[in-house]
Amino acid sequence: MQQGKQNPFEEQFGQEEQDQQPAAKSEDIRKWHEKVLSYKHLVRRWTAYFWGINKAFLYSYEDLEQTIWYILMVGLKEFDGRGDEEQFLNWYIRNKVVSIMMYGKKPPKCTHLPFTPIRFDYVSPDELAELNELFYSDGEDD
């Protein structure tokens, strides 16, 4: 990576302070992991629910679950402290997955490397050219 350039993850979620001590940083990471994993029940519930009603359109249960974990983490970053965090995440996950499945939207904050749990067989012909460009290009802009 070239020096002075931020990677896409840092651009999207903000770069951590560079002078933070390694021990403090690892403690922050540990707390973040614990917080994310504390919502495992939401991920399991929504994955099972959406798999049950949409499995014919999806690559796999694991792809759907991974997408929902990603949405959960973005939702945790988006939560502003007002109201109940779990209720917000419940609403956030539901609405974002519905947007992806029903309206063909990209996952939230997913601009550099978009992904989808939806099988290509079920992508509309109108979106096919765009998806082919995203998933089968060599990454160079023409």
Salt bridges, closest charged atoms under 4 A:
GLU11 OE1 - HIS112 NE2 3.53
GLU27 OE2 - ARG30 NH2 2.39
GLU34 OE2 - ARG30 NH1 2.23
GLU78 OE2 - LYS109 NZ 2.98
ASP80 OD2 - ARG82 NH2 2.56
GLU85 OE2 - LYS35 NZ 3.16
GLU86 OE2 - HIS41 NE2 2.79
ASP121 OD2 - ARG119 NH2 2.57
